[in-house]
Amino acid sequence: MVLSRFWLAIFISSIAFIVISLFTGNTYTIDYVLNGKKDEPILISEKYIEQIPAFIRDSIKKAPDNTIIINRDEANADTTYVYKNKTVKIFSGVQKSDGLLPTCKSTLVDLILPLIAYLAFFCGLMELLIISGASGKLAKGLSPVFVKVFPSIPKNHPSISYMTLNFAANFLGLDSAATPFGLKAMESLQEINPDKDKASDAQIMFMCLHASGLTLIATSIIGYRAAAGATNPADVMLPCIITSFIGTIAAFLIVGIKQKINFKSASLVVGLMVMIAAIVGLLFYVNSLDLIGKNFFTSNLSGLILFAIIGFTLVFSLRHEKKFIDAETTVFDAFVVGANNGVKTGVTIFPYVLGMLVAISLFRNSGLFEIISHWIAFIFSNMGVSKEITDALPVAMLRPFSSAGSRGFLIDSMNTFGADSLTGRLSSIFQCSAESTFYVIAVYFGSVNIKNTRYALGTMLLVDVICVITAIFVASWFF
C-alpha cells in the first residue's frame, strides 16, 4: 500500500509539474520528457532567423551545416543554434535521463533481458544445489544462526542457503549473482508465508538486510575512480565497508526490535563476531598490500569466488549423480529446468520494474528532483555544512531511486571536483553503501506478488538516511 501510494505520488506530481511548467513558459516543449534520450540537448526555444541577434545570425549563415555552438565553458551549458526552414531552434543543457518511451524500451532491452539471462544461469545452478543436497547441508550448518535472526523460518529450511548465497554475492560485489539468489530466497520464503499478499517478517528482515548493501569489494566504484584519475582508486574501500556495515547493523536492529528478536542469543552473538572478525582480517590483509597488489586483489577476488561457486556446484553434482538418477533426470536436464524457472521469474518481475523506472524517469525529467535536491543542499549549507559535502548530496538523494542515475552524478562529481576531492570520495561512498531501494522493492516483492510490503519501505529508507549520515562522518574523518 505504501509503495503504491508513493508510486502514484511520483507519477501525478511529475505530470502536474510538467504541465504547469509548459503553460507558465518555464519549459518550451515536453517532447523530451516522452521521447528524449539521456545526454541529448534540450530544445528551449524556436525563433525566426530575423529575431536572432545579428552576430549569431551571421555566424549561422556562414556555418557549413547552419549550426553553431557557443558558451563552451564550465560555468554555462553549451547553447546550440540550428537554422532550418526559416527558423532557428535553440538547444541548451542536456537531458538527465531517458524519456518515458525510451525508458520502456531500455528497461526491456538493457535491463530485463540481461537479468533474465543471469536468472536462467544461476537458477539452473541452484536447481543442481537443491537436487544434489548441497543447499540442504548449507542450510543445516547455518540454521543455528539464521533461526535466531529469522525465528519464523523452520530449522534447515532451503531459504537459508539461498539467503546465504545472496549475502555472500552482495558482500563480494557480484550483483549479477546476488539477484537470482535473492529472488530464489523470496520464492522460498513465500512458500511458508501464511498471508500470500502481505510481506512476512522473514521477508522484511531479508529485504532490509539485503538493501543495506554490505560490500567488501566495490569493484565497480574502484573502476570508476581509476577511470577518473584517482591517485589511489581503492582508498574509499574501508570507508565504504564501515558505512555499509553500520547500515546493515542499523537495519538488523530496527527490524529486530520491531519483530522482538532475542539479541542476547549466544549463537547470534558468535555469528556476528565471526563476521566482524572476517571483515577486519580481510581489511588488514588488503591494507598490507601495495597499490598494484590492492588493484590485483580487488579485481580478481570476486571473480575467483564466483568460479569457485560454479565449480563446486558442478563437481558436487557430479559426485552425487545418483541423486539425479533417483529423481529421473540428469545434471544437465536439471540445470535446464532451473534455467526455465529463472526465465519465468524474469518475465514475472518485468511489469513491476517497468512501472517503477518509468515513474523515476518522469520524476527526473520533470525537474522536480533537481528542485528538491537544490533546496535540501541550500538548507544544509545554511546549517553550516561545507560545500564539499552538499555537492555530493545529489548522489545520495538519487541512489534509492536509480543506480544508473546516481552513477551518472558520481562520475560527474569526480570529473567536476576531482576524484581525490572530498566531494568525489564522498560521492563514491554514497554510491557504494546502499541499494536502489525502490528498484529492489519492485523486483523482489513483485517476483512473489506481494501487495502489502508493511513497514519494509519505511525501514529501508530510514537505513538509507543512516548510511548517508554515516558516510558524511566517515569521509570527513578519513579524508
BELBEL-V323978 format. One record per residue. RES is the residue in one small letter. SS is DSSP state (H for helix, E for strand, - for the rest). PHI is phi in radians with two decimals (none if undefined). OMEGA is omega in degrees with one decimal (* if undefined). Layout:
BEGIN
res->RES ss->SS phi->PHI omega->OMEGA
res->RES ss->SS phi->PHI omega->OMEGA
END
This chain:
BEGIN
res->m ss->- phi->none omega->-179.8
res->v ss->H phi->-1.12 omega->-179.8
res->l ss->H phi->-1.10 omega->-179.8
res->s ss->H phi->-1.09 omega->-179.3
res->r ss->H phi->-1.18 omega->178.8
res->f ss->H phi->-1.14 omega->179.0
res->w ss->H phi->-1.06 omega->177.8
res->l ss->H phi->-1.10 omega->-179.4
res->a ss->H phi->-1.10 omega->178.4
res->i ss->H phi->-1.08 omega->-178.0
res->f ss->H phi->-1.07 omega->-173.7
res->i ss->H phi->-1.15 omega->-179.2
res->s ss->H phi->-1.15 omega->179.2
res->s ss->H phi->-1.15 omega->179.3
res->i ss->H phi->-1.09 omega->179.4
res->a ss->H phi->-1.06 omega->-179.0
res->f ss->H phi->-1.15 omega->178.9
res->i ss->H phi->-1.10 omega->-178.9
res->v ss->H phi->-1.15 omega->179.1
res->i ss->H phi->-1.09 omega->179.5
res->s ss->H phi->-1.09 omega->-179.7
res->l ss->H phi->-1.19 omega->-175.0
res->f ss->H phi->-1.40 omega->175.3
res->t ss->- phi->-1.64 omega->177.0
res->g ss->- phi->1.52 omega->178.6
res->n ss->- phi->-1.27 omega->177.9
res->t ss->- phi->-2.25 omega->-178.1
res->y ss->- phi->-1.45 omega->-178.7
res->t ss->- phi->-2.51 omega->176.1
res->i ss->- phi->-1.91 omega->-178.3
res->d ss->H phi->-1.06 omega->-177.9
res->y ss->H phi->-1.13 omega->178.1
res->v ss->H phi->-1.17 omega->-179.8
res->l ss->H phi->-1.59 omega->-169.5
res->n ss->H phi->-2.03 omega->-175.8
res->g ss->- phi->-1.19 omega->178.7
res->k ss->- phi->-2.09 omega->-177.5
res->k ss->- phi->-0.96 omega->176.5
res->d ss->- phi->1.28 omega->173.8
res->e ss->- phi->-1.38 omega->177.1
res->p ss->E phi->-1.18 omega->-177.0
res->i ss->E phi->-1.82 omega->177.4
res->l ss->E phi->-1.27 omega->-178.1
res->i ss->E phi->-1.96 omega->-179.4
res->s ss->E phi->-2.96 omega->173.3
res->e ss->E phi->-2.48 omega->-175.9
res->k ss->E phi->-2.38 omega->171.7
res->y ss->E phi->-1.24 omega->-175.6
res->i ss->H phi->-1.03 omega->-179.0
res->e ss->H phi->-1.21 omega->-177.6
res->q ss->H phi->-1.50 omega->-178.9
res->i ss->- phi->-1.46 omega->176.7
res->p ss->- phi->-0.90 omega->-171.3
res->a ss->H phi->-1.02 omega->-175.7
res->f ss->H phi->-1.16 omega->177.0
res->i ss->H phi->-1.30 omega->179.8
res->r ss->H phi->-1.07 omega->179.5
res->d ss->H phi->-1.17 omega->179.8
res->s ss->H phi->-1.15 omega->179.6
res->i ss->H phi->-1.10 omega->-177.5
res->k ss->H phi->-1.17 omega->179.2
res->k ss->H phi->-1.45 omega->-178.0
res->a ss->- phi->-1.18 omega->-177.8
res->p ss->- phi->-1.01 omega->-177.9
res->d ss->- phi->-1.89 omega->-179.7
res->n ss->- phi->1.00 omega->-179.3
res->t ss->E phi->-2.37 omega->174.3
res->i ss->E phi->-2.31 omega->177.7
res->i ss->E phi->-2.22 omega->178.1
res->i ss->E phi->-2.20 omega->-178.8
res->n ss->- phi->1.07 omega->179.2
res->r ss->- phi->-1.50 omega->176.9
res->d ss->- phi->-2.42 omega->-173.3
res->e ss->- phi->-1.23 omega->-174.5
res->a ss->- phi->-1.36 omega->-176.1
res->n ss->- phi->-2.19 omega->176.6
res->a ss->- phi->-1.27 omega->175.9
res->d ss->- phi->-1.05 omega->174.8
res->t ss->E phi->-2.00 omega->-175.8
res->t ss->E phi->-1.95 omega->177.7
res->y ss->E phi->-1.95 omega->-179.6
res->v ss->E phi->-2.11 omega->-178.8
res->y ss->E phi->-1.69 omega->179.7
res->k ss->E phi->-2.79 omega->176.8
res->n ss->- phi->0.95 omega->174.0
res->k ss->- phi->1.24 omega->179.1
res->t ss->E phi->-2.14 omega->177.9
res->v ss->E phi->-2.05 omega->175.4
res->k ss->E phi->-1.61 omega->-176.1
res->i ss->E phi->-1.96 omega->179.8
res->f ss->E phi->-2.01 omega->177.3
res->s ss->E phi->-2.64 omega->-179.0
res->g ss->E phi->1.31 omega->178.6
res->v ss->E phi->-2.29 omega->-179.4
res->q ss->- phi->-1.31 omega->-175.2
res->k ss->- phi->-1.30 omega->-179.7
res->s ss->- phi->-2.70 omega->179.7
res->d ss->- phi->-1.04 omega->175.0
res->g ss->- phi->-1.25 omega->-173.6
res->l ss->H phi->-1.05 omega->-176.0
res->l ss->H phi->-1.22 omega->174.5
res->p ss->H phi->-1.07 omega->177.2
res->t ss->H phi->-1.13 omega->176.9
res->c ss->H phi->-1.02 omega->-179.2
res->k ss->H phi->-1.22 omega->-176.9
res->s ss->H phi->-1.18 omega->177.7
res->t ss->H phi->-1.06 omega->179.4
res->l ss->H phi->-1.32 omega->-171.2
res->v ss->H phi->-1.31 omega->-172.6
res->d ss->H phi->-1.62 omega->-175.2
res->l ss->H phi->-2.04 omega->-173.0
res->i ss->H phi->-1.23 omega->-178.8
res->l ss->H phi->-1.08 omega->173.7
res->p ss->H phi->-1.07 omega->179.4
res->l ss->H phi->-1.11 omega->177.9
res->i ss->H phi->-1.08 omega->178.5
res->a ss->H phi->-1.12 omega->176.9
res->y ss->H phi->-1.09 omega->179.9
res->l ss->H phi->-1.07 omega->-179.0
res->a ss->H phi->-1.06 omega->-177.0
res->f ss->H phi->-1.15 omega->-174.3
res->f ss->H phi->-1.32 omega->174.0
res->c ss->H phi->-1.20 omega->172.9
res->g ss->H phi->-1.09 omega->177.3
res->l ss->H phi->-1.13 omega->-178.6
res->m ss->H phi->-1.17 omega->175.7
res->e ss->H phi->-1.11 omega->177.0
res->l ss->H phi->-1.17 omega->178.1
res->l ss->H phi->-1.09 omega->-179.2
res->i ss->H phi->-1.20 omega->-175.3
res->i ss->H phi->-1.18 omega->-178.6
res->s ss->H phi->-1.25 omega->-179.7
res->g ss->- phi->1.63 omega->-178.1
res->a ss->H phi->-1.15 omega->-179.0
res->s ss->H phi->-1.14 omega->178.0
res->g ss->H phi->-1.13 omega->179.0
res->k ss->H phi->-1.17 omega->178.1
res->l ss->H phi->-1.13 omega->179.0
res->a ss->H phi->-1.10 omega->-179.8
res->k ss->H phi->-1.12 omega->-178.6
res->g ss->H phi->-1.22 omega->-176.3
res->l ss->H phi->-1.72 omega->-177.9
res->s ss->H phi->-0.96 omega->-177.9
res->p ss->H phi->-0.96 omega->179.3
res->v ss->H phi->-1.48 omega->-173.6
res->f ss->H phi->-1.15 omega->-179.7
res->v ss->H phi->-1.20 omega->175.3
res->k ss->H phi->-1.41 omega->178.6
res->v ss->H phi->-1.37 omega->-179.7
res->f ss->- phi->-2.12 omega->-174.4
res->p ss->- phi->-1.11 omega->-179.3
res->s ss->- phi->-1.47 omega->-179.9
res->i ss->- phi->-1.55 omega->177.4
res->p ss->- phi->-1.09 omega->179.5
res->k ss->- phi->-1.07 omega->178.6
res->n ss->- phi->1.16 omega->179.8
res->h ss->- phi->-1.21 omega->-177.6
res->p ss->H phi->-0.99 omega->-178.4
res->s ss->H phi->-1.05 omega->-179.2
res->i ss->H phi->-1.09 omega->-179.6
res->s ss->H phi->-1.18 omega->179.7
res->y ss->H phi->-1.16 omega->178.6
res->m ss->H phi->-1.12 omega->178.2
res->t ss->H phi->-1.06 omega->179.6
res->l ss->H phi->-1.15 omega->177.9
res->n ss->H phi->-1.13 omega->179.1
res->f ss->H phi->-1.08 omega->-179.3
res->a ss->H phi->-1.14 omega->179.9
res->a ss->H phi->-1.14 omega->176.4
res->n ss->H phi->-1.07 omega->-177.9
res->f ss->H phi->-1.03 omega->-177.4
res->l ss->- phi->-1.70 omega->177.9
res->g ss->- phi->1.33 omega->-178.9
res->l ss->- phi->-1.65 omega->-174.8
res->d ss->H phi->-1.08 omega->-177.6
res->s ss->H phi->-1.12 omega->178.2
res->a ss->H phi->-1.58 omega->-176.2
res->a ss->H phi->-1.12 omega->-177.4
res->t ss->H phi->-1.08 omega->177.7
res->p ss->H phi->-1.04 omega->178.6
res->f ss->H phi->-1.10 omega->-179.4
res->g ss->H phi->-1.16 omega->178.8
res->l ss->H phi->-1.15 omega->177.1
res->k ss->H phi->-1.15 omega->177.3
res->a ss->H phi->-1.11 omega->178.7
res->m ss->H phi->-1.10 omega->177.6
res->e ss->H phi->-1.08 omega->-179.6
res->s ss->H phi->-1.17 omega->177.8
res->l ss->H phi->-1.19 omega->179.5
res->q ss->H phi->-1.16 omega->179.7
res->e ss->H phi->-1.10 omega->-179.4
res->i ss->- phi->-1.85 omega->178.7
res->n ss->- phi->-1.45 omega->-177.0
res->p ss->- phi->-1.19 omega->178.8
res->d ss->- phi->-2.01 omega->-170.8
res->k ss->- phi->-1.17 omega->-179.8
res->d ss->- phi->-1.60 omega->-175.4
res->k ss->E phi->-2.05 omega->179.5
res->a ss->- phi->-1.10 omega->178.2
res->s ss->- phi->-1.41 omega->177.6
res->d ss->H phi->-1.03 omega->-178.8
res->a ss->H phi->-1.13 omega->179.2
res->q ss->H phi->-1.15 omega->178.9
res->i ss->H phi->-1.16 omega->178.1
res->m ss->H phi->-1.06 omega->179.6
res->f ss->H phi->-1.07 omega->-178.2
res->m ss->H phi->-1.11 omega->-178.4
res->c ss->H phi->-1.19 omega->176.8
res->l ss->H phi->-1.18 omega->178.5
res->h ss->H phi->-1.11 omega->-175.8
res->a ss->H phi->-1.27 omega->178.7
res->s ss->- phi->-1.19 omega->167.4
res->g ss->- phi->1.26 omega->178.4
res->l ss->- phi->-1.07 omega->-175.4
res->t ss->- phi->-2.34 omega->176.7
res->l ss->- phi->-1.66 omega->-176.0
res->i ss->- phi->-1.92 omega->180.0
res->a ss->- phi->-1.52 omega->-173.0
res->t ss->H phi->-1.07 omega->-178.0
res->s ss->H phi->-1.17 omega->178.9
res->i ss->H phi->-1.11 omega->178.5
res->i ss->H phi->-1.07 omega->178.3
res->g ss->H phi->-1.11 omega->178.6
res->y ss->H phi->-1.10 omega->-179.2
res->r ss->H phi->-1.19 omega->177.4
res->a ss->H phi->-1.12 omega->179.3
res->a ss->H phi->-1.13 omega->-179.8
res->a ss->- phi->-1.49 omega->175.7
res->g ss->- phi->1.50 omega->178.2
res->a ss->- phi->-1.12 omega->179.1
res->t ss->- phi->-1.10 omega->175.2
res->n ss->- phi->-2.29 omega->-175.1
res->p ss->H phi->-1.01 omega->-176.0
res->a ss->H phi->-1.60 omega->-175.1
res->d ss->H phi->-1.25 omega->177.8
res->v ss->H phi->-1.63 omega->-174.1
res->m ss->H phi->-1.08 omega->-179.7
res->l ss->H phi->-1.12 omega->175.1
res->p ss->H phi->-1.02 omega->178.1
res->c ss->H phi->-1.11 omega->-179.3
res->i ss->H phi->-1.14 omega->-179.7
res->i ss->H phi->-1.07 omega->-178.2
res->t ss->H phi->-1.11 omega->-177.8
res->s ss->H phi->-1.20 omega->178.3
res->f ss->H phi->-1.18 omega->177.1
res->i ss->H phi->-1.11 omega->176.7
res->g ss->H phi->-1.09 omega->178.8
res->t ss->H phi->-1.15 omega->178.3
res->i ss->H phi->-1.10 omega->179.0
res->a ss->H phi->-1.09 omega->178.8
res->a ss->H phi->-1.07 omega->-179.6
res->f ss->H phi->-1.10 omega->-178.5
res->l ss->H phi->-1.19 omega->-178.0
res->i ss->H phi->-1.10 omega->-179.5
res->v ss->H phi->-1.22 omega->-179.4
res->g ss->H phi->-1.08 omega->177.1
res->i ss->H phi->-1.14 omega->179.1
res->k ss->H phi->-1.09 omega->-176.5
res->q ss->- phi->-1.68 omega->176.2
res->k ss->- phi->1.00 omega->177.9
res->i ss->- phi->-1.39 omega->179.4
res->n ss->- phi->-1.42 omega->-177.7
res->f ss->- phi->-1.34 omega->-177.5
res->k ss->- phi->-1.58 omega->-179.4
res->s ss->- phi->-1.06 omega->-177.9
res->a ss->H phi->-1.09 omega->-178.5
res->s ss->H phi->-1.13 omega->178.3
res->l ss->H phi->-1.18 omega->178.9
res->v ss->H phi->-1.12 omega->179.3
res->v ss->H phi->-1.10 omega->178.8
res->g ss->H phi->-1.05 omega->179.1
res->l ss->H phi->-1.15 omega->179.4
res->m ss->H phi->-1.14 omega->177.7
res->v ss->H phi->-1.11 omega->179.6
res->m ss->H phi->-1.12 omega->179.0
res->i ss->H phi->-1.09 omega->179.8
res->a ss->H phi->-1.10 omega->179.2
res->a ss->H phi->-1.12 omega->179.7
res->i ss->H phi->-1.13 omega->-179.7
res->v ss->H phi->-1.09 omega->179.0
res->g ss->H phi->-1.07 omega->178.6
res->l ss->H phi->-1.14 omega->178.6
res->l ss->H phi->-1.12 omega->178.4
res->f ss->H phi->-1.08 omega->-179.5
res->y ss->H phi->-1.15 omega->-178.4
res->v ss->H phi->-1.11 omega->-179.9
res->n ss->H phi->-1.19 omega->178.1
res->s ss->- phi->-1.39 omega->-178.0
res->l ss->- phi->-1.52 omega->173.1
res->d ss->- phi->-1.41 omega->-173.8
res->l ss->H phi->-1.05 omega->-179.4
res->i ss->H phi->-1.13 omega->178.8
res->g ss->H phi->-1.10 omega->177.4
res->k ss->H phi->-1.10 omega->-179.9
res->n ss->H phi->-1.09 omega->179.6
res->f ss->H phi->-1.13 omega->-177.5
res->f ss->H phi->-1.14 omega->-176.0
res->t ss->H phi->-1.20 omega->-178.0
res->s ss->H phi->-1.45 omega->-175.3
res->n ss->H phi->-1.98 omega->-174.8
res->l ss->H phi->-1.04 omega->-177.4
res->s ss->H phi->-1.06 omega->179.4
res->g ss->H phi->-1.10 omega->178.8
res->l ss->H phi->-1.13 omega->178.4
res->i ss->H phi->-1.11 omega->179.3
res->l ss->H phi->-1.11 omega->176.3
res->f ss->H phi->-1.08 omega->179.0
res->a ss->H phi->-1.12 omega->178.6
res->i ss->H phi->-1.10 omega->-179.5
res->i ss->H phi->-1.13 omega->-179.3
res->g ss->H phi->-1.09 omega->179.2
res->f ss->H phi->-1.07 omega->-179.1
res->t ss->H phi->-1.04 omega->-177.4
res->l ss->H phi->-1.21 omega->-179.3
res->v ss->H phi->-1.16 omega->179.3
res->f ss->H phi->-1.10 omega->178.4
res->s ss->H phi->-1.13 omega->179.4
res->l ss->H phi->-1.14 omega->-179.3
res->r ss->H phi->-1.24 omega->179.1
res->h ss->- phi->-2.00 omega->-177.2
res->e ss->H phi->-1.10 omega->179.7
res->k ss->H phi->-1.06 omega->178.9
res->k ss->H phi->-1.15 omega->177.5
res->f ss->H phi->-1.25 omega->177.5
res->i ss->H phi->-1.13 omega->178.1
res->d ss->H phi->-1.10 omega->178.8
res->a ss->- phi->-1.50 omega->178.3
res->e ss->- phi->1.02 omega->177.0
res->t ss->- phi->-2.63 omega->175.4
res->t ss->- phi->-2.12 omega->179.8
res->v ss->H phi->-1.05 omega->-178.2
res->f ss->H phi->-1.18 omega->179.5
res->d ss->H phi->-1.10 omega->176.9
res->a ss->H phi->-1.11 omega->177.0
res->f ss->H phi->-1.06 omega->-179.2
res->v ss->H phi->-1.11 omega->177.9
res->v ss->H phi->-1.06 omega->178.1
res->g ss->H phi->-1.10 omega->178.6
res->a ss->H phi->-1.10 omega->177.3
res->n ss->H phi->-1.08 omega->177.3
res->n ss->H phi->-1.11 omega->177.6
res->g ss->H phi->-1.12 omega->177.8
res->v ss->H phi->-1.10 omega->178.9
res->k ss->H phi->-1.08 omega->177.9
res->t ss->H phi->-1.12 omega->178.4
res->g ss->H phi->-1.06 omega->177.7
res->v ss->H phi->-1.14 omega->-178.9
res->t ss->H phi->-1.13 omega->-174.4
res->i ss->H phi->-1.46 omega->-176.2
res->f ss->H phi->-0.94 omega->-179.3
res->p ss->H phi->-1.07 omega->179.9
res->y ss->H phi->-1.15 omega->179.7
res->v ss->H phi->-1.15 omega->-179.5
res->l ss->H phi->-1.03 omega->-179.2
res->g ss->H phi->-1.04 omega->-178.5
res->m ss->H phi->-1.24 omega->-176.8
res->l ss->H phi->-1.23 omega->176.4
res->v ss->H phi->-1.14 omega->177.9
res->a ss->H phi->-1.08 omega->179.7
res->i ss->H phi->-1.15 omega->177.7
res->s ss->H phi->-1.05 omega->177.6
res->l ss->H phi->-1.08 omega->-178.6
res->f ss->H phi->-1.06 omega->-179.2
res->r ss->H phi->-1.27 omega->-175.3
res->n ss->H phi->-1.31 omega->178.2
res->s ss->- phi->-1.21 omega->-176.6
res->g ss->- phi->1.69 omega->-179.6
res->l ss->H phi->-1.11 omega->-177.9
res->f ss->H phi->-1.08 omega->-179.3
res->e ss->H phi->-1.11 omega->179.9
res->i ss->H phi->-1.11 omega->-179.8
res->i ss->H phi->-1.10 omega->-178.4
res->s ss->H phi->-1.15 omega->178.4
res->h ss->H phi->-1.15 omega->178.7
res->w ss->H phi->-1.16 omega->178.0
res->i ss->H phi->-1.13 omega->177.4
res->a ss->H phi->-1.09 omega->178.6
res->f ss->H phi->-1.11 omega->179.9
res->i ss->H phi->-1.10 omega->-179.9
res->f ss->H phi->-1.13 omega->-179.8
res->s ss->H phi->-1.15 omega->177.5
res->n ss->H phi->-1.31 omega->175.2
res->m ss->- phi->-1.53 omega->177.7
res->g ss->- phi->1.68 omega->178.2
res->v ss->- phi->-1.28 omega->-175.2
res->s ss->- phi->-1.16 omega->-178.6
res->k ss->H phi->-1.11 omega->179.5
res->e ss->H phi->-1.07 omega->179.4
res->i ss->H phi->-1.39 omega->-178.5
res->t ss->H phi->-1.12 omega->178.0
res->d ss->- phi->-1.17 omega->-179.9
res->a ss->- phi->-1.62 omega->-174.6
res->l ss->H phi->-1.08 omega->177.8
res->p ss->H phi->-0.98 omega->177.5
res->v ss->H phi->-1.13 omega->-179.8
res->a ss->H phi->-1.13 omega->-178.1
res->m ss->H phi->-1.24 omega->-176.5
res->l ss->H phi->-1.49 omega->-175.2
res->r ss->H phi->-0.97 omega->179.1
res->p ss->- phi->-1.15 omega->-177.4
res->f ss->- phi->-1.61 omega->-171.7
res->s ss->- phi->-2.64 omega->177.0
res->s ss->H phi->-1.18 omega->-179.6
res->a ss->H phi->-1.13 omega->179.7
res->g ss->H phi->-1.14 omega->179.0
res->s ss->H phi->-1.18 omega->176.8
res->r ss->H phi->-1.11 omega->176.5
res->g ss->H phi->-1.09 omega->176.5
res->f ss->H phi->-1.12 omega->178.9
res->l ss->H phi->-1.06 omega->-178.9
res->i ss->H phi->-1.10 omega->179.3
res->d ss->H phi->-1.12 omega->-179.4
res->s ss->H phi->-1.15 omega->178.6
res->m ss->H phi->-1.22 omega->178.4
res->n ss->H phi->-1.22 omega->-176.8
res->t ss->H phi->-1.43 omega->-173.7
res->f ss->H phi->-1.81 omega->-179.1
res->g ss->- phi->1.81 omega->-178.6
res->a ss->- phi->-1.14 omega->-178.4
res->d ss->- phi->-1.67 omega->175.6
res->s ss->- phi->-1.38 omega->176.8
res->l ss->H phi->-1.08 omega->178.6
res->t ss->H phi->-1.09 omega->179.8
res->g ss->H phi->-1.11 omega->-179.9
res->r ss->H phi->-1.22 omega->179.6
res->l ss->H phi->-1.13 omega->176.7
res->s ss->H phi->-1.06 omega->178.2
res->s ss->H phi->-1.11 omega->179.4
res->i ss->H phi->-1.17 omega->176.5
res->f ss->H phi->-0.99 omega->-176.6
res->q ss->H phi->-1.15 omega->-173.1
res->c ss->H phi->-1.47 omega->-164.7
res->s ss->- phi->-1.65 omega->179.0
res->a ss->- phi->-2.68 omega->178.1
res->e ss->- phi->-1.81 omega->172.6
res->s ss->- phi->-1.40 omega->-168.1
res->t ss->H phi->-0.94 omega->-174.9
res->f ss->H phi->-1.24 omega->175.1
res->y ss->H phi->-1.12 omega->-179.6
res->v ss->H phi->-1.08 omega->178.7
res->i ss->H phi->-1.03 omega->-177.5
res->a ss->H phi->-1.12 omega->-175.8
res->v ss->H phi->-1.24 omega->-171.0
res->y ss->H phi->-1.29 omega->178.1
res->f ss->H phi->-1.28 omega->177.3
res->g ss->H phi->-1.15 omega->-177.9
res->s ss->H phi->-1.11 omega->-179.8
res->v ss->- phi->-2.07 omega->175.1
res->n ss->- phi->1.00 omega->174.8
res->i ss->- phi->-1.35 omega->-179.1
res->k ss->- phi->-1.73 omega->-179.3
res->n ss->E phi->-1.97 omega->-177.7
res->t ss->- phi->-1.49 omega->178.8
res->r ss->- phi->0.97 omega->-175.5
res->y ss->- phi->-1.68 omega->-176.9
res->a ss->H phi->-1.12 omega->-176.8
res->l ss->H phi->-1.09 omega->179.8
res->g ss->H phi->-1.06 omega->179.1
res->t ss->H phi->-1.14 omega->-178.7
res->m ss->H phi->-1.13 omega->177.4
res->l ss->H phi->-1.19 omega->176.3
res->l ss->H phi->-1.11 omega->177.5
res->v ss->H phi->-1.13 omega->176.1
res->d ss->H phi->-1.04 omega->178.7
res->v ss->H phi->-1.10 omega->178.6
res->i ss->H phi->-1.07 omega->179.1
res->c ss->H phi->-1.14 omega->178.6
res->v ss->H phi->-1.12 omega->179.7
res->i ss->H phi->-1.09 omega->179.2
res->t ss->H phi->-1.09 omega->-179.2
res->a ss->H phi->-1.05 omega->179.6
res->i ss->H phi->-1.11 omega->179.9
res->f ss->H phi->-1.15 omega->-177.8
res->v ss->H phi->-1.16 omega->179.7
res->a ss->H phi->-1.13 omega->178.4
res->s ss->H phi->-1.15 omega->179.1
res->w ss->H phi->-1.24 omega->-176.4
res->f ss->H phi->-1.37 omega->-167.4
res->f ss->- phi->-2.05 omega->*
END
